[in-house]
Amino acid sequence: MTAHPDAAVLDRLRQAVGPAGVLESPADTEPFRTSVGATFRGAAALVLRPASTQEVAEVVRLCAEARIPIVPQAGNTGLAGGAQPDGSGAAVILSVDRMRKVRAVDVANDTLTVEAGVTLAEVQAEAERVNRLFPLTLASEGSCRIGGNLATNAGGTQVLRYGNMRALALGLEVVLPDGRIWDGLRGLRKDNAGYDLKQLFIGSEGTLGIITAAVLRLFPRPRAIATAFAAIPDPAAAIALLGQAKARLGDSLSAFELMRAPSLTHAIAAVPGLVSPFVEAYPWVLLIEASAQEGGESLAAGLETLLGEGLEDGLILDAVIAASGAQRRNLWALREAQAEAQAHAGKGVKHDISVPVSAIPAFVERADAALATRFPGILPFTFGHVGDGNLHYNPVMPADWTEEQRRARAGEINRIVHDVVADLGGSISAEHGLGQLRVAEAEHYKSAVELDLMRAVKAALDPHGLMNPGKVLRAR
Amino acid sequence: MTAHPDAAVLDRLRQAVGPAGVLESPADTEPFRTSVGATFRGAAALVLRPASTQEVAEVVRLCAEARIPIVPQAGNTGLAGGAQPDGSGAAVILSVDRMRKVRAVDVANDTLTVEAGVTLAEVQAEAERVNRLFPLTLASEGSCRIGGNLATNAGGTQVLRYGNMRALALGLEVVLPDGRIWDGLRGLRKDNAGYDLKQLFIGSEGTLGIITAAVLRLFPRPRAIATAFAAIPDPAAAIALLGQAKARLGDSLSAFELMRAPSLTHAIAAVPGLVSPFVEAYPWVLLIEASAQEGGESLAAGLETLLGEGLEDGLILDAVIAASGAQRRNLWALREAQAEAQAHAGKGVKHDISVPVSAIPAFVERADAALATRFPGILPFTFGHVGDGNLHYNPVMPADWTEEQRRARAGEINRIVHDVVADLGGSISAEHGLGQLRVAEAEHYKSAVELDLMRAVKAALDPHGLMNPGKVLRAR
């Protein structure tokens, strides 16, 4: 068990980062101790904000020596409480938000080496500066930071074409739980000289070490882009169209996003300036986008043919192609306003699930039916990256439920939805990670063998269990 | 230390796989104990060929109990001795070559679930049967097997566009060193519910467990393809052209292969039916290929413009675009004949290196110069996947060297070449793995922290060191 740090250790920690790197008063530490929307809140002995890898290493070394738990944090935009300590005050928060250097740009290698505290938007801008694309695209891109994107293996709307964060990183620098620095900052497309250690740290939510820098992949900037909305009768039509879109557009297909109709109405009501592209209300809507380096006309023609054939087949009820940048931005704004739309519709219970793409229709049908049977009046509310088999399935509570009722029933609702997911071979956390939110739920669904393997890896790298304790997996 | 297995244990192992699954006589086990080209040769107590995951698990459980080392094997086409035991005869070889089932095809999910003994060519054919592409392409595709492709994170000529084997697998089934089965056969594009355990096993060359089945990603089949040869003055021109090709062709760019001129002459001399596309002899040649679902005309036009501009700039000395399938096959045959060309040119010393793409010209220049200084008369011989920063840099010995001299100097030649690689931030094994061939060399170049991390992972999963001992890393 870990004790509260004593005064002498706290002093050495303060010295390790200097006065500019320490926050202590409850008011100053509040933004670090609290998650977005204040869903998660914890206590911390100190918030430490080292400005360099060496300072991170020194902090971790001191904490390891004194057995002080560390909660690593980057942009603190996570939705699963992965960056919040527990309430004991025994832990320190180590934020990489002052590590903001772009260390190297290698245009001919299509790589960018940045420190963990650089925001995603800054990485995107840095790539654009050298006429390249960094494709990761998230709602929180202005404030989330690369260290957190890596620690959570972030996803978003461009995964269909470019993969998630794991696919976008070639090398890492990591401070290990004993304070040593692992320099794995290689910018190589191929490297089979031993275990691919970076894979351990990507997606492990700070439980195995602290990522301090990374070599990121850059891509050519698409010059041609074609964007459409397609109203469809049901998720089965979405999957059929996805197959046709892949066959026709191949790698050009860069986004394939699904929304449920009520959410469009709520988005328009919630966010000023949004306009529906359709006069009628349809049950489901797809946002389809394709992009390429050249051949804008054939891209648009391909998308048009896809939509035309879909209309003939009855897979599509109505469709619009953006005829201008403004129209395209409006379509994306409707997609991006789904969180606001949901808040407008009422309080919900969130899920971040994935299933095989082919199982999406079965998932929606079965989860809808199971919830409607158990909780009549619950409003299905769903959007997400259907091209990746990933839906944010966030049913909104009936208006007559109190907040207490919602909280009391949330666990049961989770279980109903996740039972369907498990039965279809899916995941209960597609892109948000487990954090502290879904640890117990993951234990429920994972096999004993898988949990043992995870614990073996954790024990091998962090034998004292000091790195982000209680996240991803719990001590036995 | 491991002892030779006693007779009772061997009997239980025989029973675990049945008579059809055991080979014992030296003649019968010879093909399993010996690598391609007989570079590596070992001894084995038995060769066991289980027909199912349950049988693999039973064999591994018995071996774990009796502390018998296991050397896993699939197609036995590796070039680094990763599938050969040592000479002691203490180990058993466990071949998955009888595990040949295609377990599932999910066309709408673009996935194929196969057992580890299915050959790469069979996977390619299965994909084609459902109008999909499995992109991994290797010289040994007719005989290498998926279990080996996964265990070595195989590369090849399509990595530029589709990634290596790690990027092509969504899920694994693995028999762990204690004989338990980990069922991670998920067909999900996104799954952040805990550590991504499959990453541990991919590329770890059978040292952490035995992969028995996998869920593989399928892709749309390109319908349009454009292939060219471009003669260039030097590797710097290749890298400049690569940047232009990416900007112009984007994801359509699917191969970007470099060859050194003498190798073309030798290929034509060695392989009947090959024809040079050029009248003149040029110092370096590129094979460039682009493919797409549609837009064959714009693809060909894009490639033509690329080559035309390169000729104007002086980056290209001469170029041909394949005007027919036969011409395209001839260009690829010239690329694929590089191994034969090398044998024709004389005995060499092989390297499978990668550096950042931007460092390719510096690598060639510095490695050439260092070798020429130390060993005048050595013939530079190089080909490879320059788009991935991966070269097979295999200098051919002067004609007056004896085989003994070649062998005696091979270590020094390796060290000269690998010192340049290390200095440029590269890898001494880009795609072939470490096997037993490059274990000592990897220890020389890797940091103590990295070796410790690798050993910690190994000890956590295989505490008795029974899985493919001596490969990838050695016991301390």
Interface residues (C-beta under 8 A of the other chain):
Chain A: D106 V107 A108 N109 D110 T111 N131 T152 N153 G155 V159 L160 R161 G163 N164 R166 A167 L176 R180 I181 W182 D183 G184 R186 G187 L188 R189 K190 D191 N192 A193 G194 Y195 D196 L197 Q199 L200 I202 G203 S204 P220 P222 I239 L242 G243 K246 A247 R248 L249 G250 D251 S252 A292 Q293 E294 G295 S298 G302 S354 V355 P356 V357 S358 A359 H385 D388 G389 N390 G425 G426 S427 I428 S429 A430 E431 H432 G433 L434 R438 A442 Y445 K446 S447 V449 E450 L453 M454 A456 V457 A459 A460 L461 V472 L473
Chain B: D106 V107 A108 N109 D110 T111 N131 T152 N153 G155 V159 L160 R161 G163 N164 R166 A167 L176 R180 I181 W182 D183 G184 R186 G187 L188 R189 K190 D191 N192 A193 G194 Y195 D196 L197 Q199 L200 I202 G203 S204 P220 P222 I239 L242 G243 K246 A247 R248 L249 G250 D251 S252 A292 Q293 E294 G295 S298 G302 S354 V355 P356 V357 S358 A359 H385 D388 G389 N390 G425 G426 S427 I428 S429 A430 E431 H432 G433 L434 R438 A442 Y445 K446 S447 V449 E450 L453 M454 A456 V457 A459 A460 L461 V472 L473
